[in-house]
Amino acid sequence: MSTHREVSNGLIRGVCIGTGYFSQFQYDAWSRIPEVDIAAVSDLNKESADKMMHDYGLERYYADYKEMIDQEQPDFVDIITRPEIHYEMCKYAAKKGVHIICQKPLAPTYEESEKIVKVAEDYGVRLMIHENFRWQPWYREVKKTFLNQKLGNLHSIYFRLRPGDGWGDDAYLNRQPYFREYPRLLMYETGVHFIDVCRFLGGEIKSVYAYLKRLNPVIEGEDSGIITLILENGASVVFDANRYNEIECEDPRYTMCEFRIDGSKGHLEMDIAGNISTKMLGQATQPHDYRHNHHGFAGDCCYALQKHFVECMISGEPFESTGADYLKTLQVVEACYQSAESGQVVLLT
């Protein structure tokens, strides 16, 4: 039975769980959305919570997220924690009739991700996954302006990822040290973003072939791979990635990759700094001017995503990244690991 409270036009009341490294981008985005009031924050690390509260003008702190939800009775909760505790938190919020926006990875396993989606459905609350890469301005621009229009029919997409943050004995320690412990890393934590971008740009995926390996011996999971996807429309995608090697750029984490899209009328390329150029067949290369900036994370994609969440909460329109839809992205991640283990192409049904 549905127990969720309806959200009407006006101020939406939220609470946040988690004040780790990445949460700063989400708190900053909430602070710039006038329709939202973040009433309280919860984290076991009070020192970390105090800093976030000071930086973004938050007034109330709870060590226990359950007490926070009970006391504050919010319209939604933003879960910005490690995936191991997402199910427990989502289940508690759903039982209380509180809508959910949850950070990725959604859960340690696909089966637990399914449980999160189901518990939200069972209690009638709305669930959106904080999958922010599709909200980066370069992907929104490519989708809006070029795909199925100027470039014609999609032939192929190529991503080249070299953030250079995963080499050396101290890899990941300065930002997200738990990356070192993940038994799965590249596809589980990073590649999932690009699979979701592929679905956003090109549609559903029908087959996967993946070669994965570990370059840095101080970490547990894989940090390098070549992944080939075939889309249902026949286009191919290559994800050429490793987090070990570097690329020449002032801020390689701004876009985290270069990419190229080929179509029946020409191609488009984006460099690591977010500059886009196009070349129609038989014509000269042309730069494409569009708006993107360095505020927040990766072109302010957290703000764009969270603004979308708020607009849908008010209007009742569906989220782009519902839990049910995001399971399709996670199925492809699982297929990558199956392919890498078997050495075979994995077909998706």
Secondary structure, DSSP 8 states (H G I E B T S, - for coil): --------SS-EEEEEE--STTHHHHHHHHHT-TTEEEEEEE-S-HHHHHHHHHHHT--EEES-HHHHHHHH--SEEEE-S-GGGHHHHHHHHHHTT-EEEEESS--SSHHHHHHHHHHHHHHT--EEEE--GGGSHHHHHHHHHIIIIIS-SEEEEEEEE----S-STTTTTTT-GGGGG-SS-IIIIIIHHHHHHHHHHH--EEEEEEEEE---TTSSS--EEEEEEEETTS-EEEEEEESSS--S-S-TTTT-EEEEEEETTEEEEE-TT--EEEEETTS--EEE------STTTTTHHHHHHHHHHHHHHH----TTBHHHHHHHHHHHHHHHHHHHHTS-EE--
